[in-house]
Amino acid sequence: MFSLFLDVISPEGKILNSTSIAQIINPGKEATLTQDIKINNPKLWSVETPELYTLRSRIGTDSTYSVDQTQETFGIRTIKF
């Protein structure tokens, strides 16, 4: 059994929130996993202050052993009309 671990990392490099979900995936098969993760009081992205967060996704057998890992940067902003 493998688990998908998600960490949201602040622009300062601090882990803000983490979550995980376990799933049995048979060899040669695919699975879609859905997770929600909350960021309290996010720093909003703007041209003047481009605050970027990082989402680290890891697949592993536990929280310390990773089979694969990827990271994506993203910003949060609001738009009102």
The first five atom37 places (N, CA, C, CB, O) and aatype in JSON, in Angstrom:
{
  "aatype": [12, 13, 15, 10, 13, 10, 3, 19, 9, 15, 14, 6, 7, 11, 9, 10, 2, 15, 16, 15, 9, 0, 5, 9, 9, 2, 14, 7, 11, 6, 0, 16, 10, 16, 5, 3, 9, 11, 9, 2, 2, 14, 11, 10, 17, 15, 19, 6, 16, 14, 6, 10, 18, 16, 10, 1, 15, 1, 9, 7, 16, 3, 15, 16, 18, 15, 19, 3, 5, 16, 5, 6, 16, 13, 7, 9, 1, 16, 9, 11, 13],
  "atom_mask": [
    [1, 1, 1, 1, 1],
    [1, 1, 1, 1, 1],
    [1, 1, 1, 1, 1],
    [1, 1, 1, 1, 1],
    [1, 1, 1, 1, 1],
    [1, 1, 1, 1, 1],
    [1, 1, 1, 1, 1],
    [1, 1, 1, 1, 1],
    [1, 1, 1, 1, 1],
    [1, 1, 1, 1, 1],
    [1, 1, 1, 1, 1],
    [1, 1, 1, 1, 1],
    [1, 1, 1, 0, 1],
    [1, 1, 1, 1, 1],
    [1, 1, 1, 1, 1],
    [1, 1, 1, 1, 1],
    [1, 1, 1, 1, 1],
    [1, 1, 1, 1, 1],
    [1, 1, 1, 1, 1],
    [1, 1, 1, 1, 1],
    [1, 1, 1, 1, 1],
    [1, 1, 1, 1, 1],
    [1, 1, 1, 1, 1],
    [1, 1, 1, 1, 1],
    [1, 1, 1, 1, 1],
    [1, 1, 1, 1, 1],
    [1, 1, 1, 1, 1],
    [1, 1, 1, 0, 1],
    [1, 1, 1, 1, 1],
    [1, 1, 1, 1, 1],
    [1, 1, 1, 1, 1],
    [1, 1, 1, 1, 1],
    [1, 1, 1, 1, 1],
    [1, 1, 1, 1, 1],
    [1, 1, 1, 1, 1],
    [1, 1, 1, 1, 1],
    [1, 1, 1, 1, 1],
    [1, 1, 1, 1, 1],
    [1, 1, 1, 1, 1],
    [1, 1, 1, 1, 1],
    [1, 1, 1, 1, 1],
    [1, 1, 1, 1, 1],
    [1, 1, 1, 1, 1],
    [1, 1, 1, 1, 1],
    [1, 1, 1, 1, 1],
    [1, 1, 1, 1, 1],
    [1, 1, 1, 1, 1],
    [1, 1, 1, 1, 1],
    [1, 1, 1, 1, 1],
    [1, 1, 1, 1, 1],
    [1, 1, 1, 1, 1],
    [1, 1, 1, 1, 1],
    [1, 1, 1, 1, 1],
    [1, 1, 1, 1, 1],
    [1, 1, 1, 1, 1],
    [1, 1, 1, 1, 1],
    [1, 1, 1, 1, 1],
    [1, 1, 1, 1, 1],
    [1, 1, 1, 1, 1],
    [1, 1, 1, 0, 1],
    [1, 1, 1, 1, 1],
    [1, 1, 1, 1, 1],
    [1, 1, 1, 1, 1],
    [1, 1, 1, 1, 1],
    [1, 1, 1, 1, 1],
    [1, 1, 1, 1, 1],
    [1, 1, 1, 1, 1],
    [1, 1, 1, 1, 1],
    [1, 1, 1, 1, 1],
    [1, 1, 1, 1, 1],
    [1, 1, 1, 1, 1],
    [1, 1, 1, 1, 1],
    [1, 1, 1, 1, 1],
    [1, 1, 1, 1, 1],
    [1, 1, 1, 0, 1],
    [1, 1, 1, 1, 1],
    [1, 1, 1, 1, 1],
    [1, 1, 1, 1, 1],
    [1, 1, 1, 1, 1],
    [1, 1, 1, 1, 1],
    [1, 1, 1, 1, 1]
  ],
  "atom_positions": [
    [[0.86, -1.18, 0.0], [0.0, 0.0, 0.0], [0.89, 1.24, 0.0], [-0.97, 0.0, 1.23], [1.87, 1.32, 0.74]],
    [[0.53, 2.18, -0.84], [1.25, 3.44, -0.91], [0.35, 4.57, -0.47], [1.78, 3.69, -2.33], [-0.88, 4.45, -0.48]],
    [[0.96, 5.67, -0.09], [0.22, 6.85, 0.31], [0.69, 8.05, -0.5], [0.38, 7.13, 1.83], [1.85, 8.11, -0.92]],
    [[-0.22, 8.98, -0.73], [0.11, 10.26, -1.35], [0.16, 11.29, -0.23], [-0.93, 10.65, -2.46], [-0.82, 11.48, 0.49]],
    [[1.3, 11.95, -0.09], [1.51, 12.96, 0.94], [1.61, 14.32, 0.28], [2.79, 12.65, 1.78], [2.35, 14.49, -0.7]],
    [[0.88, 15.3, 0.79], [0.93, 16.67, 0.28], [1.39, 17.6, 1.39], [-0.44, 17.12, -0.27], [0.92, 17.5, 2.53]],
    [[2.32, 18.5, 1.06], [2.77, 19.55, 1.97], [2.62, 20.88, 1.26], [4.24, 19.31, 2.44], [3.06, 21.02, 0.12]],
    [[2.01, 21.86, 1.92], [1.99, 23.23, 1.42], [3.06, 23.99, 2.17], [0.58, 23.91, 1.59], [3.06, 24.04, 3.4]],
    [[3.99, 24.58, 1.42], [5.13, 25.26, 2.0], [5.01, 26.75, 1.72], [6.47, 24.69, 1.44], [4.76, 27.16, 0.58]],
    [[5.19, 27.55, 2.75], [5.04, 29.01, 2.66], [6.16, 29.62, 1.83], [5.02, 29.64, 4.07], [7.16, 28.96, 1.55]],
    [[5.99, 30.88, 1.42], [7.08, 31.58, 0.72], [8.38, 31.62, 1.54], [6.65, 33.0, 0.38], [9.47, 31.75, 0.98]],
    [[8.27, 31.51, 2.86], [9.44, 31.52, 3.74], [10.04, 30.14, 3.93], [9.07, 32.1, 5.08], [11.07, 30.01, 4.59]],
    [[9.42, 29.09, 3.36], [9.95, 27.74, 3.48], [9.4, 26.91, 4.62], [0.0, 0.0, 0.0], [9.91, 25.83, 4.89]],
    [[8.36, 27.39, 5.3], [7.77, 26.68, 6.43], [6.6, 25.82, 5.94], [7.3, 27.68, 7.52], [5.79, 26.28, 5.14]],
    [[6.5, 24.58, 6.43], [5.36, 23.73, 6.09], [4.13, 24.27, 6.83], [5.62, 22.23, 6.46], [4.1, 24.3, 8.06]],
    [[3.12, 24.68, 6.06], [1.91, 25.27, 6.64], [0.85, 24.23, 6.95], [1.34, 26.3, 5.7], [0.14, 24.33, 7.95]],
    [[0.75, 23.22, 6.09], [-0.27, 22.2, 6.28], [0.15, 20.96, 5.5], [-1.67, 22.7, 5.82], [0.84, 21.06, 4.49]],
    [[-0.26, 19.81, 5.99], [0.04, 18.53, 5.35], [-1.18, 17.64, 5.4], [1.24, 17.85, 6.03], [-2.02, 17.77, 6.28]],
    [[-1.25, 16.74, 4.44], [-2.32, 15.76, 4.42], [-1.83, 14.52, 3.69], [-3.6, 16.33, 3.76], [-0.85, 14.59, 2.95]],
    [[-2.5, 13.41, 3.9], [-2.12, 12.19, 3.19], [-3.35, 11.32, 3.0], [-1.02, 11.42, 3.95], [-4.35, 11.44, 3.71]],
    [[-3.25, 10.43, 2.02], [-4.31, 9.47, 1.75], [-3.65, 8.18, 1.29], [-5.32, 10.01, 0.68], [-2.72, 8.21, 0.48]],
    [[-4.12, 7.05, 1.81], [-3.56, 5.75, 1.44], [-4.45, 5.09, 0.39], [-3.43, 4.82, 2.69], [-5.67, 5.25, 0.4]],
    [[-3.79, 4.36, -0.53], [-4.54, 3.71, -1.61], [-3.77, 2.48, -2.07], [-4.78, 4.69, -2.8], [-2.55, 2.52, -2.23]],
    [[-4.49, 1.39, -2.28], [-3.89, 0.22, -2.91], [-4.08, 0.37, -4.41], [-4.52, -1.12, -2.37], [-5.21, 0.53, -4.88]],
    [[-2.98, 0.31, -5.15], [-3.03, 0.4, -6.61], [-2.32, -0.83, -7.15], [-2.37, 1.74, -7.15], [-1.13, -1.03, -6.92]],
    [[-3.06, -1.65, -7.87], [-2.49, -2.87, -8.42], [-1.55, -2.55, -9.57], [-3.61, -3.82, -8.89], [-1.73, -1.55, -10.27]],
    [[-0.54, -3.39, -9.78], [0.42, -3.16, -10.86], [-0.28, -3.0, -12.22], [1.42, -4.33, -10.93], [-1.2, -3.74, -12.55]],
    [[0.17, -2.01, -12.98], [-0.39, -1.76, -14.3], [-1.7, -1.01, -14.29], [0.0, 0.0, 0.0], [-2.27, -0.76, -15.35]],
    [[-2.2, -0.64, -13.13], [-3.47, 0.07, -13.01], [-3.24, 1.53, -12.67], [-4.36, -0.59, -11.94], [-2.16, 1.91, -12.23]],
    [[-4.25, 2.35, -12.89], [-4.2, 3.77, -12.55], [-5.24, 4.07, -11.48], [-4.45, 4.65, -13.81], [-6.21, 3.33, -11.32]],
    [[-5.01, 5.14, -10.76], [-5.96, 5.58, -9.74], [-5.95, 7.11, -9.69], [-5.62, 4.98, -8.34], [-4.91, 7.74, -9.91]],
    [[-7.09, 7.67, -9.4], [-7.21, 9.11, -9.19], [-7.5, 9.35, -7.72], [-8.33, 9.74, -10.1], [-8.46, 8.8, -7.18]],
    [[-6.67, 10.15, -7.07], [-6.85, 10.48, -5.67], [-7.17, 11.95, -5.56], [-5.59, 10.12, -4.84], [-6.56, 12.78, -6.25]],
    [[-8.11, 12.3, -4.7], [-8.5, 13.69, -4.49], [-8.26, 14.05, -3.03], [-9.99, 13.92, -4.88], [-8.66, 13.32, -2.12]],
    [[-7.61, 15.19, -2.81], [-7.36, 15.67, -1.46], [-7.66, 17.16, -1.39], [-5.9, 15.39, -1.03], [-7.48, 17.88, -2.37]],
    [[-8.12, 17.61, -0.25], [-8.31, 19.03, 0.03], [-7.3, 19.43, 1.1], [-9.79, 19.33, 0.49], [-7.04, 18.67, 2.04]],
    [[-6.75, 20.61, 0.94], [-5.8, 21.12, 1.94], [-6.05, 22.62, 2.08], [-4.31, 20.83, 1.53], [-6.22, 23.33, 1.09]],
    [[-6.08, 23.09, 3.3], [-6.44, 24.48, 3.58], [-5.2, 25.3, 3.92], [-7.46, 24.55, 4.72], [-4.28, 24.82, 4.58]],
    [[-5.19, 26.54, 3.46], [-4.14, 27.51, 3.82], [-4.84, 28.64, 4.57], [-3.36, 28.04, 2.54], [-5.63, 29.38, 3.98]],
    [[-4.54, 28.78, 5.84], [-5.14, 29.84, 6.65], [-4.42, 31.16, 6.41], [-5.11, 29.48, 8.14], [-3.19, 31.2, 6.39]],
    [[-5.18, 32.22, 6.22], [-4.64, 33.57, 6.03], [-3.5, 33.62, 5.01], [-4.15, 34.11, 7.35], [-2.38, 34.02, 5.34]],
    [[-3.77, 33.21, 3.77], [-2.69, 33.2, 2.78], [-2.21, 34.59, 2.42], [-3.15, 32.49, 1.53], [-2.97, 35.56, 2.44]],
    [[-0.93, 34.67, 2.09], [-0.37, 35.91, 1.55], [-0.71, 35.92, 0.07], [1.2, 36.02, 1.81], [-0.37, 34.98, -0.66]],
    [[-1.36, 36.97, -0.38], [-1.82, 37.02, -1.76], [-0.7, 37.43, -2.7], [-2.99, 37.98, -1.88], [0.16, 38.25, -2.36]],
    [[-0.73, 36.85, -3.89], [0.24, 37.17, -4.93], [-0.16, 38.46, -5.62], [0.35, 36.02, -5.94], [-1.35, 38.67, -5.9]],
    [[0.79, 39.3, -5.91], [0.57, 40.49, -6.74], [1.89, 40.8, -7.45], [0.07, 41.73, -5.88], [2.92, 40.21, -7.13]],
    [[1.85, 41.71, -8.4], [3.07, 42.1, -9.11], [4.06, 42.73, -8.13], [2.74, 43.08, -10.27], [5.27, 42.5, -8.22]],
    [[3.54, 43.52, -7.19], [4.4, 44.19, -6.21], [4.96, 43.22, -5.16], [3.64, 45.31, -5.51], [6.1, 43.37, -4.73]],
    [[4.16, 42.24, -4.75], [4.59, 41.26, -3.76], [4.25, 39.86, -4.28], [3.91, 41.52, -2.37], [3.21, 39.31, -3.94]],
    [[5.12, 39.29, -5.1], [4.84, 37.99, -5.71], [5.07, 36.83, -4.74], [5.7, 37.81, -6.95], [6.05, 36.09, -4.86]],
    [[4.15, 36.67, -3.79], [4.25, 35.61, -2.79], [3.93, 34.26, -3.43], [3.28, 35.88, -1.59], [2.82, 34.05, -3.91]],
    [[4.91, 33.36, -3.46], [4.72, 32.05, -4.07], [4.83, 30.94, -3.04], [5.74, 31.84, -5.19], [5.77, 30.9, -2.25]],
    [[3.86, 30.06, -3.06], [3.83, 28.87, -2.21], [4.35, 27.69, -3.02], [2.4, 28.59, -1.67], [4.48, 27.77, -4.24]],
    [[4.66, 26.6, -2.34], [5.08, 25.37, -2.99], [4.19, 24.24, -2.52], [6.58, 25.07, -2.68], [3.93, 24.1, -1.32]],
    [[3.72, 23.43, -3.45], [3.0, 22.2, -3.13], [3.93, 21.04, -3.42], [1.66, 22.08, -3.94], [4.31, 20.82, -4.57]],
    [[4.31, 20.31, -2.39], [5.17, 19.15, -2.55], [4.29, 17.9, -2.47], [6.3, 19.11, -1.45], [3.59, 17.69, -1.48]],
    [[4.32, 17.09, -3.5], [3.56, 15.84, -3.57], [4.55, 14.68, -3.54], [2.65, 15.78, -4.85], [5.49, 14.64, -4.33]],
    [[4.32, 13.75, -2.62], [5.22, 12.59, -2.49], [4.39, 11.31, -2.46], [6.09, 12.7, -1.21], [3.31, 11.28, -1.89]],
    [[4.91, 10.27, -3.09], [4.32, 8.95, -3.0], [5.3, 8.09, -2.22], [4.02, 8.34, -4.42], [6.49, 8.05, -2.54]],
    [[4.8, 7.4, -1.21], [5.68, 6.57, -0.4], [4.91, 5.6, 0.45], [0.0, 0.0, 0.0], [3.68, 5.57, 0.44]],
    [[5.66, 4.8, 1.19], [5.04, 3.81, 2.07], [4.77, 4.37, 3.46], [5.91, 2.59, 2.16], [3.95, 3.83, 4.2]],
    [[5.46, 5.45, 3.82], [5.2, 6.15, 5.07], [5.72, 7.58, 4.92], [5.87, 5.43, 6.29], [6.22, 7.95, 3.86]],
    [[5.6, 8.38, 5.98], [5.94, 9.8, 5.88], [7.44, 10.07, 5.7], [5.46, 10.52, 7.11], [7.82, 11.19, 5.37]],
    [[8.29, 9.05, 5.9], [9.73, 9.28, 5.77], [10.34, 8.64, 4.53], [10.42, 8.74, 6.99], [11.45, 9.01, 4.15]],
    [[9.65, 7.71, 3.87], [10.2, 7.04, 2.7], [9.4, 7.43, 1.46], [10.19, 5.52, 2.89], [8.2, 7.17, 1.39]],
    [[10.06, 8.05, 0.49], [9.39, 8.49, -0.74], [9.88, 7.68, -1.93], [9.63, 9.99, -0.99], [11.09, 7.47, -2.1]],
    [[8.94, 7.22, -2.75], [9.26, 6.54, -3.98], [9.43, 7.56, -5.1], [8.16, 5.51, -4.34], [10.29, 7.41, -5.96]],
    [[8.61, 8.61, -5.07], [8.67, 9.67, -6.07], [8.19, 10.96, -5.44], [7.83, 9.3, -7.33], [7.41, 10.93, -4.48]],
    [[8.64, 12.09, -5.98], [8.28, 13.39, -5.43], [8.3, 14.43, -6.54], [9.25, 13.8, -4.28], [9.11, 14.36, -7.46]],
    [[7.4, 15.4, -6.44], [7.39, 16.53, -7.35], [6.99, 17.78, -6.57], [6.43, 16.29, -8.55], [6.34, 17.68, -5.53]],
    [[7.38, 18.94, -7.06], [7.02, 20.21, -6.43], [6.51, 21.17, -7.49], [8.24, 20.82, -5.68], [7.03, 21.21, -8.61]],
    [[5.5, 21.94, -7.13], [4.94, 22.97, -8.0], [4.8, 24.25, -7.21], [3.57, 22.53, -8.6], [4.36, 24.23, -6.06]],
    [[5.18, 25.37, -7.79], [4.96, 26.67, -7.14], [3.65, 27.25, -7.63], [6.14, 27.64, -7.42], [3.23, 27.02, -8.77]],
    [[3.0, 28.01, -6.75], [1.73, 28.64, -7.11], [1.53, 29.88, -6.27], [0.55, 27.66, -6.91], [2.1, 30.02, -5.19]],
    [[0.71, 30.78, -6.77], [0.33, 31.99, -6.05], [-1.16, 32.0, -5.83], [0.0, 0.0, 0.0], [-1.91, 31.32, -6.53]],
    [[-1.6, 32.78, -4.85], [-3.01, 32.9, -4.52], [-3.38, 34.37, -4.66], [-3.33, 32.37, -3.08], [-2.7, 35.24, -4.13]],
    [[-4.47, 34.62, -5.36], [-4.94, 36.0, -5.48], [-6.45, 35.99, -5.62], [-4.28, 36.72, -6.67], [-7.05, 34.96, -5.93]],
    [[-7.06, 37.13, -5.39], [-8.51, 37.28, -5.55], [-8.77, 38.33, -6.6], [-9.2, 37.65, -4.22], [-8.0, 39.28, -6.77]],
    [[-9.87, 38.15, -7.29], [-10.31, 39.12, -8.29], [-11.78, 39.4, -8.03], [-10.07, 38.59, -9.76], [-12.58, 38.47, -7.92]],
    [[-12.14, 40.65, -7.95], [-13.53, 41.05, -7.72], [-14.0, 41.92, -8.86], [-13.69, 41.8, -6.38], [-13.25, 42.77, -9.35]],
    [[-15.23, 41.71, -9.29], [-15.84, 42.52, -10.36], [-16.99, 43.32, -9.8], [-16.32, 41.64, -11.52], [-17.63, 44.07, -10.54]]
  ]
}
